[in-house]
Amino acid sequence: MSSFLSSSHNPHLQQVRALLNQKSARSESGLFVVEGVRLAEETLASQTPVKEAYFAASTSERGHKIIDALTRRGVEIFEVAEPVLESLSATETSQGVLLVLSQQSRLLPSQADFVVILDQLRDPGNMGTILRAAAAAGAQVVLLPPGTTDPFAPKVVRAGMGAHFRLALHNANWAEIREYCHTAAPSGLRLFLAESGGGTSCWQADLREPLALVIGGEADGASPEAREAVDELLHIPMPGQFESLNAAVAAGILLFEIVRQRSQP
């Protein structure tokens, strides 16, 4: 049985609004919001625990099936007056379903051979796109040093298209990252930094070994701490002589070059 909420001043809805709009609210609570039918279905399919669910009676048949499934799981459900839910939505048109989830649903594995580090990346759309590509490529872990945008911001979650349910996402400083990369594989992870020029061509580098791929920020690239930590620079040969690629495009190319090399007999 769901409770009906008709006022935007309800404490539950005020919390949802804060989680959608304030990084501090997400950081302090360890929660984030998933919005829309597609992402809610991804949440269910991944067996990710749901703290609370909010829906409007006008949601689609798929939306009602999601709510029915969550009800059977014992999740706390709130029906919300449609205008109120519309006012909360971070999208242009609400699909009538919002879920509140824990940020730490996937623990950091002690062993990994394919790690991505997003250093100083600040564009939410780029981050979400890279997370989606990393999940598709089979990366296990994404580490986020200080200065990187919040991976649980609504725009990142939307662009990630469910990647948050397939990756272990963790904030870490560079001392912690070094330690993790040292212990995550028997001989440690080799750290590669994507660079617009210089270093080894990605077509020639050996990317079959356990590794961590560092993607730097859009404007200023990687931090000095990242540059000090990495073992090797990688670049993508560009016959067209462009200075650089968009961070998400470059990440996608490098991630799937790793996949290509590892799929070779």
Backbone hydrogen bonds in HBPLUS format (Angstrom, degrees):
<---DONOR---> <-ACCEPTOR-->    atom                        ^
c    i                          cat <-CA-CA->   ^        H-A-AA   ^      H-
h    n   atom  resd res      DA  || num        DHA   H-A  angle D-A-AA Bond
n    s   type  num  typ     dist DA aas  dist angle  dist       angle   num
A0003-SER N   A0077-ILE O   3.27 MM  74  6.72 156.6  2.33 146.3 144.7     1
A0079-GLU N   A0003-SER O   2.70 MM  76  5.93 153.4  1.77 156.9 165.7     2
A0005-LEU N   A0079-GLU O   2.75 MM  74  6.15 157.9  1.79 160.7 168.5     3
A0081-ALA N   A0005-LEU O   2.96 MM  76  6.34 157.5  2.01 165.8 167.0     4
A0010-ASN N   A0007-SER O   3.17 MM   3  5.64 166.8  2.19 113.8 116.3     5
A0013-LEU N   A0010-ASN O   3.03 MM   3  5.37 114.8  2.47 106.5 121.4     6
A0014-GLN N   A0010-ASN O   2.89 MM   4  6.17 150.0  1.99 155.2 165.1     7
A0015-GLN N   A0011-PRO O   2.99 MM   4  6.19 148.8  2.09 142.3 149.7     8
A0016-VAL N   A0012-HIS O   3.08 MM   4  6.45 154.8  2.15 143.8 150.5     9
A0017-ARG N   A0013-LEU O   2.93 MM   4  6.16 161.7  1.97 147.2 151.8    10
A0018-ALA N   A0014-GLN O   2.98 MM   4  6.20 157.2  2.04 143.6 149.8    11
A0019-LEU N   A0015-GLN O   2.88 MM   4  6.16 157.4  1.93 152.6 158.8    12
A0020-LEU N   A0016-VAL O   2.99 MM   4  6.24 147.2  2.10 148.4 157.1    13
A0021-ASN N   A0017-ARG O   3.00 MM   4  6.15 144.9  2.13 146.0 155.5    14
A0022-GLN N   A0018-ALA O   2.77 MM   4  5.33 150.1  1.85 153.5 155.5    15
A0026-ARG N   A0022-GLN O   3.29 MM   4  6.68 156.9  2.35 146.0 151.7    16
A0027-SER N   A0023-LYS O   2.85 MM   4  6.09 161.8  1.88 156.8 162.4    17
A0028-GLU N   A0024-SER O   2.89 MM   4  5.95 165.8  1.91 150.0 153.8    18
A0029-SER N   A0025-ALA O   3.12 MM   4  6.04 156.1  2.18 140.5 146.7    19
A0030-GLY N   A0026-ARG O   2.85 MM   4  5.54 140.9  2.01 140.4 150.2    20
A0103-GLN N   A0030-GLY O   2.81 MM  73  5.50 164.7  1.84 149.7 147.5    21
A0032-PHE N   A0101-LEU O   2.93 MM  69  5.51 145.9  2.05 148.2 155.3    22
A0101-LEU N   A0032-PHE O   2.90 MM  69  5.51 167.9  1.92 162.0 165.9    23
A0034-VAL N   A0099-LEU O   2.87 MM  65  5.13 161.8  1.90 149.1 155.3    24
A0099-LEU N   A0034-VAL O   2.84 MM  65  5.13 163.7  1.87 154.7 159.6    25
A0036-GLY N   A0097-VAL O   3.04 MM  61  5.39 171.5  2.04 153.9 154.3    26
A0040-ALA N   A0036-GLY O   3.05 MM   4  6.13 149.3  2.15 143.2 152.7    27
A0041-GLU N   A0037-VAL O   2.84 MM   4  6.07 153.0  1.91 153.8 160.7    28
A0042-GLU N   A0038-ARG O   3.02 MM   4  6.36 150.4  2.11 143.7 152.2    29
A0043-THR N   A0039-LEU O   2.90 MM   4  6.16 147.9  2.00 142.0 150.8    30
A0044-LEU N   A0040-ALA O   3.05 MM   4  6.38 158.4  2.10 148.0 152.4    31
A0045-ALA N   A0041-GLU O   2.93 MM   4  6.15 166.8  1.94 152.2 155.9    32
A0046-SER N   A0042-GLU O   3.01 MM   4  6.12 146.3  2.13 144.6 152.4    33
A0048-THR N   A0043-THR O   3.31 MM   5  5.59 149.9  2.41 161.8 160.9    34
A0047-GLN N   A0044-LEU O   3.05 MM   3  5.21 158.2  2.10 107.7 114.6    35
A0051-LYS N   A0100-VAL O   2.83 MM  49  5.50 149.3  1.92 159.6 168.0    36
A0100-VAL N   A0052-GLU O   2.88 MM  48  5.17 167.0  1.90 151.2 151.9    37
A0053-ALA N   A0076-GLU O   2.97 MM  23  6.37 148.3  2.07 160.3 166.8    38
A0078-PHE N   A0053-ALA O   2.82 MM  25  6.17 149.4  1.91 153.7 164.1    39
A0054-TYR N   A0098-LEU O   2.75 MM  44  5.02 161.9  1.79 159.0 161.5    40
A0098-LEU N   A0054-TYR O   2.83 MM  44  5.02 157.2  1.88 150.6 152.4    41
A0055-PHE N   A0078-PHE O   2.99 MM  23  6.50 149.6  2.08 157.5 164.8    42
A0080-VAL N   A0055-PHE O   2.75 MM  25  5.82 162.5  1.78 157.7 161.2    43
A0056-ALA N   A0096-GLY O   3.07 MM  40  4.90 145.6  2.19 127.7 130.8    44
A0059-THR N   A0056-ALA O   2.99 MM   3  5.59 165.4  2.01 123.8 125.2    45
A0063-GLY N   A0060-SER O   3.01 MM   3  4.93 114.6  2.45  91.6 107.8    46
A0064-HIS N   A0060-SER O   2.96 MM   4  6.39 153.6  2.03 151.8 158.3    47
A0065-LYS N   A0061-GLU O   2.99 MM   4  6.27 150.5  2.08 146.3 154.5    48
A0066-ILE N   A0062-ARG O   3.06 MM   4  6.35 149.5  2.16 145.2 152.8    49
A0067-ILE N   A0063-GLY O   3.09 MM   4  6.44 159.9  2.13 148.7 153.5    50
A0068-ASP N   A0064-HIS O   2.87 MM   4  6.10 158.2  1.92 149.1 155.3    51
A0069-ALA N   A0065-LYS O   2.96 MM   4  6.15 158.3  2.01 145.1 150.6    52
A0070-LEU N   A0066-ILE O   2.94 MM   4  6.22 157.5  1.99 152.2 158.5    53
A0071-THR N   A0067-ILE O   2.86 MM   4  6.03 150.3  1.94 147.3 155.8    54
A0072-ARG N   A0068-ASP O   3.06 MM   4  6.36 155.8  2.12 147.3 152.8    55
A0073-ARG N   A0069-ALA O   3.20 MM   4  6.49 132.9  2.43 134.2 146.6    56
A0073-ARG N   A0070-LEU O   3.08 MM   3  4.95 128.1  2.36  90.7 105.0    57
A0075-VAL N   A0070-LEU O   3.07 MM   5  5.49 164.7  2.09 157.5 152.7    58
A0074-GLY N   A0071-THR O   2.97 MM   3  5.15 157.2  2.03 105.9 113.2    59
A0084-VAL N   A0081-ALA O   2.97 MM   3  5.38 121.7  2.32 110.7 125.8    60
A0085-LEU N   A0081-ALA O   3.00 MM   4  6.31 159.5  2.04 158.5 165.2    61
A0086-GLU N   A0082-GLU O   2.88 MM   4  6.07 159.5  1.92 156.3 162.5    62
A0087-SER N   A0083-PRO O   3.06 MM   4  6.22 147.2  2.17 137.0 145.0    63
A0088-LEU N   A0084-VAL O   3.24 MM   4  6.57 131.8  2.49 138.1 150.2    64
A0088-LEU N   A0085-LEU O   3.10 MM   3  5.13 134.5  2.32  96.5 109.1    65
A0089-SER N   A0085-LEU O   3.18 MM   4  6.36 140.9  2.35 146.2 156.0    66
A0112-ALA N   A0184-ALA O   2.93 MM  72  5.35 154.9  2.00 132.6 137.5    67
A0211-LEU N   A0113-ASP O   3.12 MM  98  5.76 161.2  2.16 123.4 122.8    68
A0140-GLN N   A0114-PHE O   2.94 MM  26  5.93 162.4  1.97 160.8 164.3    69
A0115-VAL N   A0211-LEU O   3.08 MM  96  6.36 162.0  2.11 148.5 153.8    70
A0213-LEU N   A0115-VAL O   2.83 MM  98  6.31 156.2  1.89 155.1 155.6    71
A0116-VAL N   A0141-VAL O   2.94 MM  25  6.27 161.8  1.97 150.7 156.4    72
A0143-LEU N   A0116-VAL O   2.84 MM  27  6.34 155.1  1.90 156.6 164.0    73
A0117-ILE N   A0213-LEU O   2.82 MM  96  6.00 165.2  1.85 150.5 149.8    74
A0215-ILE N   A0117-ILE O   2.85 MM  98  6.22 163.1  1.88 169.1 174.2    75
A0118-LEU N   A0143-LEU O   3.08 MM  25  6.48 155.8  2.14 172.3 177.0    76
A0119-ASP N   A0215-ILE O   2.90 MM  96  6.03 153.9  1.97 152.3 160.5    77
A0149-THR N   A0121-LEU O   2.82 MM  28  6.21 167.7  1.83 164.8 163.8    78
A0127-MET N   A0123-ASP O   2.96 MM   4  6.25 163.5  1.99 157.4 162.6    79
A0128-GLY N   A0124-PRO O   2.94 MM   4  6.16 169.1  1.96 154.2 156.5    80
A0129-THR N   A0125-GLY O   3.02 MM   4  6.18 159.1  2.06 147.2 153.2    81
A0130-ILE N   A0126-ASN O   2.89 MM   4  6.12 159.5  1.93 154.3 159.7    82
A0131-LEU N   A0127-MET O   2.88 MM   4  6.13 161.0  1.92 156.4 161.7    83
A0132-ARG N   A0128-GLY O   3.00 MM   4  6.21 155.7  2.06 144.8 151.3    84
A0133-ALA N   A0129-THR O   2.99 MM   4  6.28 158.8  2.03 147.5 153.1    85
A0134-ALA N   A0130-ILE O   2.76 MM   4  5.95 158.7  1.81 153.3 159.8    86
A0135-ALA N   A0131-LEU O   2.93 MM   4  6.12 161.0  1.97 149.8 154.1    87
A0136-ALA N   A0132-ARG O   3.00 MM   4  6.20 159.1  2.05 145.6 151.8    88
A0137-ALA N   A0133-ALA O   2.88 MM   4  6.04 143.1  2.02 145.1 155.1    89
A0139-ALA N   A0134-ALA O   2.98 MM   5  5.35 157.0  2.03 160.6 155.7    90
A0138-GLY N   A0135-ALA O   3.16 MM   3  5.22 151.0  2.25 100.0 108.8    91
A0168-ALA N   A0140-GLN O   3.15 MM  28  6.39 165.9  2.17 143.6 148.0    92
A0142-VAL N   A0168-ALA O   2.92 MM  26  6.14 165.6  1.94 153.3 152.0    93
A0170-HIS N   A0142-VAL O   3.06 MM  28  6.51 160.5  2.10 164.7 170.2    94
A0144-LEU N   A0170-HIS O   2.93 MM  26  6.10 148.9  2.02 148.8 151.6    95
A0172-ALA N   A0144-LEU O   3.14 MM  28  5.83 157.1  2.19 122.1 125.0    96
A0153-ALA N   A0150-ASP O   3.30 MM   3  5.62 166.4  2.32 115.3 115.2    97
A0156-VAL N   A0153-ALA O   3.01 MM   3  5.40 121.4  2.37 110.7 125.2    98
A0157-VAL N   A0153-ALA O   3.02 MM   4  6.28 164.0  2.04 160.7 166.0    99
A0158-ARG N   A0154-PRO O   2.93 MM   4  6.15 162.2  1.96 152.9 157.3   100
A0159-ALA N   A0155-LYS O   3.04 MM   4  6.15 166.1  2.06 144.2 148.3   101
A0160-GLY N   A0156-VAL O   2.84 MM   4  5.94 140.2  2.00 145.5 157.0   102
A0161-MET N   A0158-ARG O   3.26 MM   3  5.58 148.5  2.37 105.3 113.5   103
A0163-ALA N   A0160-GLY O   3.01 MM   3  5.11 154.9  2.07 109.0 117.1   104
A0165-PHE N   A0162-GLY O   3.05 MM   3  5.65 157.5  2.10 116.0 122.5   105
A0166-ARG N   A0163-ALA O   2.96 MM   3  5.20 162.9  1.99 113.1 118.7   106
A0167-LEU N   A0163-ALA O   3.17 MM   4  6.23 127.5  2.46 157.6 170.1   107
A0177-ILE N   A0173-ASN O   2.89 MM   4  6.19 153.0  1.97 151.0 160.0   108
A0178-ARG N   A0174-TRP O   2.93 MM   4  6.01 163.0  1.96 143.2 147.3   109
A0179-GLU N   A0175-ALA O   3.11 MM   4  6.32 162.1  2.14 144.1 149.0   110
A0180-TYR N   A0176-GLU O   2.91 MM   4  6.13 161.8  1.94 149.0 154.1   111
A0181-CYS N   A0177-ILE O   2.89 MM   4  6.07 169.9  1.90 156.9 159.6   112
A0182-HIS N   A0178-ARG O   2.97 MM   4  6.12 138.0  2.15 142.6 154.0   113
A0182-HIS N   A0179-GLU O   3.20 MM   3  5.09 127.0  2.50  92.0 105.8   114
A0183-THR N   A0179-GLU O   3.19 MM   4  6.43 140.2  2.35 144.3 153.6   115
A0183-THR N   A0180-TYR O   3.10 MM   3  5.31 129.8  2.37 100.4 113.1   116
A0184-ALA N   A0180-TYR O   2.88 MM   4  5.75 133.7  2.09 156.9 168.3   117
A0189-LEU N   A0181-CYS O   2.72 MM   8  5.04 151.3  1.80 145.7 154.8   118
A0188-GLY N   A0185-ALA O   2.83 MM   3  4.58 162.4  1.86 108.1 113.2   119
A0190-ARG N   A0210-PRO O   3.10 MM  20  6.48 169.5  2.11 139.9 137.9   120
A0212-ALA N   A0190-ARG O   2.92 MM  22  6.11 154.6  1.99 144.0 144.0   121
A0231-ASP N   A0191-LEU O   2.85 MM  40  5.18 152.1  1.92 130.7 139.8   122
A0232-GLU N   A0191-LEU O   3.15 MM  41  6.55 147.8  2.26 158.9 164.5   123
A0192-PHE N   A0212-ALA O   2.89 MM  20  6.23 166.5  1.91 168.2 172.8   124
A0214-VAL N   A0192-PHE O   2.70 MM  22  5.97 170.2  1.71 168.6 171.7   125
A0193-LEU N   A0232-GLU O   2.93 MM  39  6.39 155.9  1.99 154.9 162.9   126
A0234-LEU N   A0193-LEU O   2.79 MM  41  5.84 161.7  1.83 155.4 152.4   127
A0194-ALA N   A0214-VAL O   2.99 MM  20  6.18 173.9  1.99 170.9 168.9   128
A0195-GLU N   A0234-LEU O   2.66 MM  39  5.63 162.5  1.69 176.3 173.7   129
A0200-THR N   A0233-LEU O   2.89 MM  33  6.11 161.6  1.92 146.4 140.5   130
A0235-HIS N   A0200-THR O   2.90 MM  35  6.07 151.6  1.98 148.4 149.3   131
A0204-GLN N   A0201-SER O   2.96 MM   3  5.31 146.4  2.08 107.9 117.9   132
A0205-ALA N   A0201-SER O   3.00 MM   4  6.24 143.3  2.14 155.7 166.9   133
A0202-CYS N   A0235-HIS O   2.88 MM  33  5.79 145.5  2.00 168.9 164.7   134
A0217-GLY N   A0221-GLY O   3.16 MM   4  4.37 145.0  2.29  97.5  92.1   135
A0221-GLY N   A0217-GLY O   3.17 MM   4  4.37 132.0  2.41 111.0 117.4   136
A0226-ALA N   A0223-SER O   3.11 MM   3  5.20 120.5  2.48  98.1 112.2   137
A0227-ARG N   A0223-SER O   3.08 MM   4  6.43 162.7  2.11 153.9 158.4   138
A0228-GLU N   A0224-PRO O   2.95 MM   4  6.14 148.8  2.05 146.5 154.8   139
A0229-ALA N   A0225-GLU O   3.14 MM   4  6.28 138.9  2.32 136.8 147.0   140
A0229-ALA N   A0226-ALA O   3.03 MM   3  5.12 126.0  2.34  96.5 110.9   141
A0230-VAL N   A0226-ALA O   3.10 MM   4  6.27 145.5  2.23 156.5 164.0   142
A0241-GLN N   A0238-MET O   2.92 MM   3  5.53 166.0  1.94 124.4 127.1   143
A0250-ALA N   A0246-ASN O   2.91 MM   4  6.17 170.5  1.92 166.6 168.8   144
A0251-ALA N   A0247-ALA O   2.92 MM   4  6.03 159.7  1.96 144.7 150.9   145
A0252-GLY N   A0248-ALA O   2.98 MM   4  6.13 159.6  2.02 143.6 148.9   146
A0253-ILE N   A0249-VAL O   3.07 MM   4  6.38 159.6  2.11 153.1 157.8   147
A0254-LEU N   A0250-ALA O   3.03 MM   4  6.28 170.2  2.04 157.0 159.1   148
A0255-LEU N   A0251-ALA O   2.82 MM   4  5.92 164.4  1.84 157.4 162.2   149
A0256-PHE N   A0252-GLY O   3.15 MM   4  6.23 160.8  2.19 144.6 149.0   150
A0257-GLU N   A0253-ILE O   2.95 MM   4  6.15 126.7  2.24 138.9 153.7   151
A0257-GLU N   A0254-LEU O   3.22 MM   3  4.97 133.2  2.45  90.5 103.4   152
A0258-ILE N   A0254-LEU O   3.05 MM   4  6.33 150.4  2.14 146.8 153.6   153
A0259-VAL N   A0255-LEU O   3.15 MM   4  6.54 154.1  2.22 138.1 145.0   154
A0260-ARG N   A0256-PHE O   2.91 MM   4  5.98 156.8  1.97 131.9 138.4   155
A0261-GLN N   A0257-GLU O   2.93 MM   4  6.12 169.6  1.94 150.0 152.4   156
A0262-ARG N   A0258-ILE O   2.98 MM   4  6.13 161.0  2.02 150.8 156.5   157
A0263-SER N   A0259-VAL O   3.00 MM   4  6.12 127.4  2.29 143.3 156.4   158
A0263-SER N   A0260-ARG O   3.19 MM   3  5.24 139.5  2.36  97.2 108.7   159
A0264-GLN N   A0261-GLN O   3.23 MM   3  5.47 159.1  2.28 104.9 111.3   160
